[in-house]
Amino acid sequence: MDDGLDFLDIITLLGFIISVENLKENLGQSDKQDLQRDLSEKADKILGEIHSHLEAQDKKIDLIMEKLNEKN
């Protein structure tokens, strides 16, 4: 038995290194997808709040316009 690395040991080591790199890449992609999903959800919430605020402002403007028309 030889104490050095033989061809199969080197192939096994290379396979392990490639597997670790693939795992890192997959985790990186998963993190990116999670971040994009989170940002999208937050953007949707913010846009919903803006829309609600604008609707409330429209109602206030309509009420002001009605009051002004009543006085004329």
C-alpha positions in Angstrom: 0.0 0.0 0.0 1.4 3.4 -1.0 1.3 6.4 1.4 1.0 8.9 -1.4 -2.1 10.0 -3.3 -3.0 7.8 -6.2 -5.2 8.7 -9.2 -8.5 7.7 -7.6 -7.7 9.7 -4.5 -7.1 12.8 -6.7 -10.3 12.2 -8.6 -12.2 11.8 -5.3 -10.7 15.0 -3.9 -11.5 16.9 -7.1 -15.1 15.6 -7.1 -15.5 16.7 -3.5 -14.2 20.2 -4.3 -16.5 20.5 -7.3 -19.5 19.4 -5.1 -18.6 22.0 -2.5 -18.4 24.7 -5.1 -21.7 23.6 -6.6 -23.3 23.8 -3.2 -22.0 27.3 -2.6 -23.4 28.4 -6.0 -26.8 26.8 -5.3 -27.0 28.4 -1.9 -26.0 31.8 -3.5 -28.8 31.4 -6.0 -31.3 30.5 -3.3 -30.3 33.5 -1.3 -30.7 35.8 -4.3 -34.2 34.3 -5.0 -35.2 34.8 -1.4 -34.0 38.4 -1.4 -35.8 39.1 -4.7 -39.0 37.6 -3.3 -38.7 39.6 -0.1 -38.1 42.8 -2.0 -41.0 42.1 -4.3 -43.3 41.5 -1.4 -42.2 44.7 0.3 -42.6 46.7 -2.9 -46.1 45.3 -3.3 -47.0 46.3 0.3 -45.6 49.8 -0.2 -47.4 50.3 -3.5 -50.6 49.1 -1.8 -50.2 51.7 0.9 -49.5 54.4 -1.6 -52.6 53.4 -3.6 -54.7 53.5 -0.4 -53.3 56.9 0.5 -54.0 58.3 -2.9 -57.5 57.0 -2.8 -58.1 58.7 0.5 -56.6 62.0 -0.9 -59.0 61.7 -3.9 -62.0 61.3 -1.6 -60.8 64.4 0.4 -60.4 66.4 -2.8 -63.8 65.3 -4.1 -65.4 66.4 -0.7 -63.6 69.8 -0.9 -64.8 70.2 -4.5 -68.4 69.4 -3.5 -68.2 72.0 -0.6 -66.8 74.6 -3.0 -69.5 73.9 -5.6 -72.2 74.2 -2.9 -71.0 77.7 -1.9 -71.2 78.9 -5.6 
